[in-house]
Amino acid sequence: MVVLAASIISKSGKALVSRQFVDMSRIRIEGLLAAFPKLVGSGKQHTYVETENVRYVYQPMEALYLLLVTNKQSNILEDLETLRLLSKLVPEYCPGLDEESVCKTAFELVFAFDEVISLGHKENITIAQVKQYTEMESHEERLHNLIIQSKIIATKDEMKRKASEIDKSKIDKGRMGGGGKGGFMSNSSSSNNGGRIDNGYSDLSASGGGGFGNNSSFGSLDPDFNAKSKARPTSATVPSKGLGMQLGKSQKANQFLELLKQEGEVIVDDVQVSAPGPKAAAVITDPIAIAVEEILTVTIKKDGGLESLEVTGEMALVVQKTEDAFIRVQVELGPHNNNNFNFKTHPNIDKDLWNRENILGMRDPSKAFPTGSRSGILKWRMLSKQESLVPLMINCWPSVSGGESFVNIEYEASKAFDLQNVVIQIPLPALRDAPTVNQADGEWRYDPRKSVLEWTIVLIDNTNRSGAMEFVVPPADPSSFFPIDVKFTTPKTFCDVKVVSVNQTQGGAITRYGGRTQMVVDSYQVV
């Protein structure tokens, strides 16, 4: 089969979108498209028209025609198959089948046509693959945005906790003081301290053998860790000046944000933390911070079963000062790790010491670890097709009944992990209105721009290991609800690796440290 051109034209003969796939002059292609409306007769049931040189294969779409121009030697069955695939793609990128909508999405349609047809020949491709290829999403960008979002959420939680502590302390002071003055103080939680919130890193290990706290705000993926870490203020307070009547945003800005929210855009409120006053004293934070992180990539078959599961992990540390950089990290591994994970140390790490005693130290004891930046010291990787290891299984059951598509989707979570901020994104065919959701365990939101239904569960633990949602849309191809994307974070990792202690190279004295453990999703799809 050789497709000369693919086009969307109006009933009046105006070419709205046209893509040429072979080396032909523009005048020749325009002449072929201009001749098509004269060849199509009314009341005919055929889907093709032949001339002396070419064949027109077409399909009416409301007030438009979807048209393929091929040579006469082309296989008509392959032509019709290509036409059917393009007819399913057009509504995905152009919700309204009219001239205005087609013109607005002309570039997206041309890109989609290019994925289906290459040099005049049909590619072996599905609708889901076309959408995936044209989106051109970057896993690194999505991971970065997810990390930024998790930091914002952690900062908000810390802000609420600190505000609650301030309110409680004010109430306690008011009760101890007694009288009318005490009552006034209990109702003015922001009069002192200027509403200042401590945004410093949590002191996770006051003792020598610090552990990994799940709520720590250690930004282990940030290379500017040292520059961003701030000193923690003491209980001394500094009155604020001129902060009582300030507004975060103007009225026009709020109206603009409301309009964006109505269009389906996700708006994240700014998190503003006031700087400590000039007289606020500072204490030293942990001299060493250690992060254990894993990135998860999972592909689940829509018909059931696991296609692939990949885990890549890293242990990294940040040393604040050079005098604290002459250290060794004692690590403890779980009993199953030796069989399931492949470990690799940094080239500068003493491999013999690691293999003998699970200690991470410099090959040359006289050298120190780098300071002020994030340094990876240990990596691991696991590949598996064992379905029991999957943290979250997703089953989607689309069915057509009574002129509507009923979609039942359910999740079942493993008992090994507590999942946070779970977002399940189900692609939908182009809709004029939001889908009708009959039942949902959690929250849901329809994004009309991306034509995606987002199902959100804030926390999955022992109270809700399974859940379901049902929604109704106009009749659609079951494949249009795939691939389903899943995002979540969890404070537990697959690899059972734990830092036992951090000791100085000379003398073996215990050094104080902090950090956290986290697993994030890179790509988690049901295809």
C-alpha positions in Angstrom: 0.0 0.0 0.0 1.2 3.5 -0.9 -0.7 6.4 0.7 0.0 9.6 -1.3 -1.7 12.0 1.2 -4.1 12.0 4.2 -6.5 14.9 4.6 -9.6 16.3 6.5 -11.8 18.4 4.2 -15.1 20.0 4.6 -18.2 19.1 2.6 -17.7 22.3 0.6 -14.3 21.0 -0.5 -12.0 23.1 1.7 -8.9 21.3 2.9 -8.6 21.8 6.7 -5.7 19.5 7.4 -3.5 17.8 4.8 -0.4 15.6 5.1 1.7 14.5 2.1 3.7 11.3 2.4 5.4 10.9 -1.0 7.5 13.1 -3.2 4.8 15.0 -5.2 4.4 18.6 -6.1 2.2 20.7 -3.9 0.1 21.8 -6.9 -0.5 18.1 -7.8 -1.8 17.3 -4.2 -4.0 20.4 -4.1 -5.5 19.5 -7.5 -6.3 15.9 -6.3 -8.0 17.3 -3.1 -9.9 19.9 -5.1 -11.3 17.3 -7.5 -12.6 15.0 -4.7 -15.9 16.8 -3.8 -16.9 16.7 -7.5 -16.4 12.9 -7.6 -18.5 12.1 -4.5 -22.1 11.7 -5.3 -25.0 11.9 -2.8 -26.7 8.8 -1.7 -23.8 6.4 -2.5 -22.9 3.7 -0.1 -19.3 3.3 -1.3 -16.3 4.5 0.7 -13.9 4.9 -2.2 -13.8 6.6 -5.6 -11.3 5.7 -8.4 -10.0 8.0 -11.2 -7.6 7.2 -14.0 -4.5 7.6 -11.7 -5.5 7.5 -8.1 -8.0 6.1 -5.6 -9.9 8.1 -3.0 -10.7 6.2 0.2 -12.9 8.3 2.5 -15.2 8.3 5.5 -17.8 11.0 6.4 -17.4 12.5 9.8 -20.4 14.8 10.5 -19.7 17.9 8.4 -16.3 16.6 7.3 -14.6 14.0 5.2 -11.6 12.0 6.3 -9.8 11.2 3.1 -6.8 9.0 2.0 -5.4 9.4 -1.5 -3.6 6.2 -2.7 -2.4 4.8 -5.9 -4.6 2.3 -7.8 -2.3 -0.6 -7.1 -2.8 -0.2 -3.3 -4.5 -2.9 -1.4 -8.1 -1.7 -0.7 -8.3 -3.7 2.6 -5.2 -2.2 4.0 -6.5 1.2 2.9 -9.7 0.7 4.8 -7.8 -0.5 7.9 -5.7 2.6 7.9 -8.8 4.8 7.4 -10.5 3.2 10.4 -7.4 3.8 12.6 -7.3 7.4 11.6 -11.0 7.8 12.2 -10.5 6.7 15.8 -7.6 9.1 16.2 -9.3 12.2 15.0 -11.8 12.4 17.9 -9.0 11.9 20.4 -7.3 15.1 19.3 -10.3 17.0 18.0 -13.3 16.8 20.4 -15.6 18.8 18.1 -15.8 17.6 14.5 -16.2 21.0 12.9 -13.9 23.3 10.9 -12.9 25.5 13.9 -11.9 22.5 16.1 -9.9 20.9 13.3 -8.0 24.0 12.5 -7.2 24.5 16.2 -5.7 21.0 16.5 -4.2 20.8 13.0 -0.6 20.3 14.3 -1.6 17.5 16.7 -3.5 15.7 13.9 -0.6 16.0 11.5 1.7 14.5 14.1 -0.7 11.7 14.7 -1.0 11.0 11.0 2.8 10.8 10.8 2.9 8.1 13.5 0.3 6.0 11.6 1.8 6.4 8.1 5.5 6.5 7.3 6.7 7.1 3.7 3.3 6.1 2.4 3.1 2.8 4.3 1.0 2.0 7.4 2.9 1.4 10.7 2.0 -1.5 13.0 0.7 0.8 15.8 -2.2 1.2 18.2 -4.1 4.3 19.3 -2.5 4.1 22.8 0.9 4.0 21.3 0.2 7.0 19.0 -0.9 9.0 22.0 2.1 8.0 24.0 4.5 8.9 21.2 2.9 12.3 20.5 2.8 13.3 24.1 6.7 13.2 24.2 6.7 13.0 28.0 10.0 12.9 29.9 10.3 10.4 32.8 13.0 12.6 34.3 10.7 15.7 34.2 7.8 13.8 35.7 10.1 12.5 38.5 11.4 16.0 39.1 7.9 17.4 39.3 6.9 14.6 41.7 9.8 15.3 44.0 9.0 19.0 44.0 5.4 18.3 44.8 6.3 15.9 47.7 8.6 18.7 49.1 5.7 21.2 49.0 3.4 18.7 50.7 6.0 18.0 53.4 6.5 21.7 54.0 2.8 22.3 54.3 2.5 19.5 56.8 5.4 20.9 58.8 3.8 24.4 58.7 0.5 23.0 60.1 2.4 21.1 62.8 4.3 24.2 63.8 1.2 26.4 63.8 -0.5 23.9 66.0 2.4 23.9 68.5 2.4 27.7 68.6 -1.3 27.8 69.2 -1.0 25.3 72.0 1.9 27.1 73.6 0.0 30.4 73.6 -3.0 28.8 75.2 -0.9 27.2 77.9 0.8 30.5 78.6 -2.5 32.3 78.8 -3.9 29.7 81.3 -0.8 30.1 83.4 -0.9 33.9 83.3 -4.6 34.1 84.2 -6.9 37.1 83.9 -8.1 39.0 80.9 -4.6 39.4 79.5 -4.1 35.7 79.4 -7.4 35.2 77.4 -6.3 37.8 74.9 -2.9 36.0 74.4 -4.6 32.7 73.8 -6.5 34.1 70.8 -3.6 35.9 69.1 -1.4 33.0 67.9 0.2 35.2 65.3 1.0 38.3 67.4 4.3 36.9 68.5 6.9 35.2 66.3 5.6 37.0 63.2 3.9 33.9 62.0 7.5 32.5 61.4 7.7 28.8 60.6 10.8 26.7 61.0 11.7 25.2 57.6 15.0 23.7 58.7 15.8 20.0 58.4 14.5 17.8 61.1 16.9 16.6 63.7 16.3 12.9 63.1 19.1 11.5 65.3 19.9 13.3 68.4 21.9 10.3 69.6 24.9 8.8 67.9 23.0 6.1 66.0 20.4 8.2 64.2 17.8 6.5 62.1 15.7 7.2 59.0 12.6 9.3 59.8 9.6 9.0 57.4 8.6 12.7 57.9 12.0 14.2 57.5 12.3 17.1 55.0 15.7 16.0 53.8 15.8 16.9 50.1 18.2 14.2 49.0 17.7 14.7 45.3 18.6 18.4 45.5 22.3 19.1 44.6 22.1 22.4 46.4 21.4 20.7 49.7 24.0 22.6 51.7 23.0 26.0 50.3 19.3 25.4 51.0 19.6 24.0 54.6 18.8 26.7 57.1 19.7 27.1 60.8 16.9 26.2 63.2 15.7 29.1 65.4 15.5 28.8 69.1 12.5 29.6 71.2 13.4 33.3 71.2 10.7 35.3 69.3 10.9 38.4 67.2 7.7 40.6 66.8 6.6 41.0 63.2 6.1 44.4 61.6 3.4 45.2 59.0 2.3 41.6 58.4 -1.2 41.8 59.9 -3.2 43.0 56.9 -1.1 41.7 54.0 -2.8 39.5 51.3 -1.2 36.7 49.5 -2.7 37.5 46.1 -4.6 40.4 44.5 -8.3 40.0 43.6 -7.5 39.9 39.9 -4.9 37.2 40.4 -7.5 35.2 42.4 -10.1 35.5 39.7 -7.5 34.4 37.1 -6.6 31.3 39.2 -10.2 30.4 39.6 -10.7 30.5 35.8 -7.7 28.2 35.4 -9.1 25.8 38.0 -12.4 25.7 36.1 -10.6 24.7 32.9 -9.0 21.8 34.7 -5.6 23.3 35.6 -4.0 22.1 38.8 -3.1 25.2 40.9 -0.6 24.7 43.8 -0.7 27.5 46.4 2.6 29.1 47.1 4.3 28.1 50.3 5.9 31.2 51.8 8.1 30.8 54.9 9.3 33.9 56.6 12.9 34.2 57.4 14.1 34.2 61.0 14.5 37.6 62.7 17.9 39.1 63.0 18.1 38.3 66.7 17.1 34.6 66.3 19.8 32.3 67.5 20.7 29.2 65.3 21.8 25.7 66.2 23.8 23.3 64.1 21.9 20.7 62.1 23.0 17.2 61.5 26.6 17.2 60.2 25.8 14.2 57.9 22.6 13.4 56.0 22.0 10.0 54.3 19.2 9.2 51.9 18.0 5.8 50.8 15.9 6.1 47.6 14.4 3.8 45.1 12.8 4.4 41.7 10.1 2.0 40.6 9.2 1.1 37.0 6.2 -1.3 36.5 4.3 -2.5 33.5 1.1 -4.5 34.1 -0.9 -6.2 31.4 -4.5 -5.0 31.0 -5.7 -8.6 30.7 -4.0 -9.6 33.9 -0.5 -10.4 35.0 2.8 -8.6 35.3 4.9 -7.7 32.3 7.9 -6.2 34.0 9.1 -4.8 37.4 12.3 -2.9 37.8 13.7 -1.3 41.0 16.8 0.9 41.0 18.0 2.3 44.3 20.8 4.5 45.6 22.2 5.4 49.0 23.7 8.9 49.0 25.1 11.2 51.6 25.7 14.9 52.1 28.5 16.0 54.4 28.4 19.6 55.7 32.0 20.1 56.8 35.3 18.8 55.8 36.3 17.7 59.4 33.2 15.4 59.4 34.0 13.8 56.0 36.5 11.2 57.2 33.9 8.6 58.0 32.7 5.0 57.3 29.0 4.0 57.0 28.0 0.6 58.6 25.1 -0.9 56.6 22.8 -3.8 57.5 21.2 -5.9 54.7 18.1 -8.0 55.0 18.5 -11.8 54.5 16.7 -11.9 51.0 18.7 -9.0 49.5 21.7 -11.1 48.4 19.5 -13.2 46.0 17.2 -10.5 44.6 19.4 -7.4 44.3 22.7 -6.6 42.5 24.7 -4.1 44.5 27.4 -1.8 43.2 29.6 0.6 45.1 31.2 3.8 43.9 34.7 3.4 42.4 36.2 5.3 45.3 34.6 3.0 47.9 36.7 0.1 49.3 35.0 -2.9 47.7 36.8 -5.5 49.9 35.7 -3.7 53.1 32.1 -3.7 51.7 32.1 -7.4 50.7 33.6 -8.5 54.1 31.8 -6.3 56.6 29.1 -4.2 54.7 31.0 -1.0 55.5 31.1 1.9 53.0 34.4 3.8 53.4 36.9 5.5 51.1 39.4 3.2 49.4 42.1 5.6 50.7 41.4 6.2 54.4 43.4 9.5 54.2 40.8 10.9 51.8 37.6 12.5 52.8 34.1 12.3 51.2 33.1 15.4 49.2 31.4 18.1 51.2 28.5 20.4 50.4 27.0 18.2 47.6 25.2 14.9 47.2 27.4 11.9 46.7 26.2 8.4 45.7 28.0 5.7 47.5 25.9 2.5 46.9 23.5 1.5 44.1 21.3 -1.6 43.6 19.0 -3.0 41.0 16.3 -5.7 40.7 14.4 -7.1 37.8 11.4 -9.4 38.4 8.3 -10.8 36.8 6.9 -12.0 40.1 3.4 -10.6 40.4 3.3 -10.9 44.2 6.0 -8.2 44.5 3.8 -5.5 42.8 2.8 -2.9 45.4 -0.5 -2.0 43.6 -2.5 -4.0 41.1 -5.0 -2.2 38.8 -7.9 -4.0 37.0 -10.0 -2.1 34.5 -13.2 -3.6 33.0 -14.8 -1.5 30.3 -18.2 -2.7 28.8 -20.8 -1.2 26.5 -24.5 -1.4 27.5 -27.5 0.6 26.4 -25.5 3.0 24.2 -23.0 3.8 27.0 -19.6 2.6 28.2 -19.5 1.4 31.8 -16.0 1.4 33.2 -15.3 -0.4 36.5 -11.7 0.0 37.8 -10.4 -1.4 41.0 -7.1 -1.5 42.9 -5.6 -4.0 45.3 -2.6 -3.0 47.3 0.1 -5.2 48.8 0.4 -5.4 52.6 4.1 -4.8 52.3 3.7 -1.1 51.6 1.7 1.9 52.8 1.2 4.1 49.7 0.9 7.9 49.9 -0.6 10.4 47.4 -1.8 7.7 45.0 -3.0 9.1 41.6 -4.5 6.8 39.0 -5.0 8.5 35.6 -7.4 6.9 33.2 -7.4 8.2 29.6 -10.8 8.9 28.2 -12.2 9.4 24.7 -12.8 13.1 23.8 -15.8 14.2 25.9 -17.9 17.4 25.8 -18.8 17.0 29.5 -17.3 15.3 32.5 -18.0 11.5 32.9 -20.7 10.4 35.3 -19.0 8.8 38.3 -21.4 6.4 40.1 -19.1 5.4 42.8 -15.5 6.1 43.9 -13.4 5.1 46.9 -11.5 8.4 47.2 -11.5 11.6 45.2 -11.7 12.1 41.5 -11.2 15.0 39.0 -11.7 15.3 35.3 -9.1 17.1 33.3 -10.8 18.2 30.0 -7.5 19.5 28.5 -5.8 16.1 28.6 -9.1 14.1 28.6 -8.0 12.2 31.7 -9.9 11.1 34.8 -7.7 11.3 37.9 -8.6 9.0 40.8 -6.8 10.1 44.0 -6.4 8.2 47.2 -4.4 10.1 49.8 -3.2 7.1 51.8 -3.6 3.3 51.2 -2.9 1.3 54.4 -4.4 -1.6 56.3 -7.8 0.2 56.4 -8.2 0.4 52.6 -6.1 -2.2 50.8 -8.7 -2.5 48.1 -11.0 0.0 46.4 -13.1 0.6 43.3 -14.6 3.2 41.1 -17.3 3.1 38.4 -18.0 5.8 35.8 -20.0 6.1 32.6 -19.1 7.7 29.3 -20.5 7.6 25.8 -19.8 4.4 23.9 -16.1 4.0 23.1 -13.5 1.5 22.1 -12.2 -0.4 25.2 -8.6 0.3 24.1 -9.2 4.1 24.5 -9.1 3.7 28.3 -5.5 2.5 28.2 -2.7 3.0 29.1 -3.5 3.8 32.8 -0.8 5.7 34.6 -0.2 5.4 38.4 1.8 7.6 40.7 2.6 7.3 44.4 5.3 7.5 47.0 6.0 5.3 50.0 8.5 5.6 52.9 9.5 1.9 52.5 11.8 0.4 49.9 12.0 -3.0 48.3 15.6 -3.4 49.3 15.9 -4.1 53.0 19.0 -1.9 53.5 19.5 0.1 56.7 22.3 2.4 58.1 23.4 1.1 61.5 26.0 3.7 62.4 28.4 6.3 61.0 31.9 6.2 62.5 35.0 8.2 62.1 37.8 6.6 60.1 40.4 7.3 62.8 39.4 6.1 66.2 35.9 4.8 65.3 34.0 7.5 67.2 30.3 7.6 66.4 29.1 10.5 64.4 25.6 12.0 64.5 23.6 11.8 61.2 20.1 12.1 59.8 18.2 11.2 56.6 15.2 9.5 55.2 14.0 6.5 53.1 11.7 6.9 50.2 10.5 5.1 47.0 9.0 7.0 44.1 7.4 5.9 40.8 9.1 6.6 37.5 6.7 4.8 35.2 3.8 2.6 36.5 1.4 1.7 33.7 -1.4 -0.7 32.8 -1.2 -1.4 29.1 
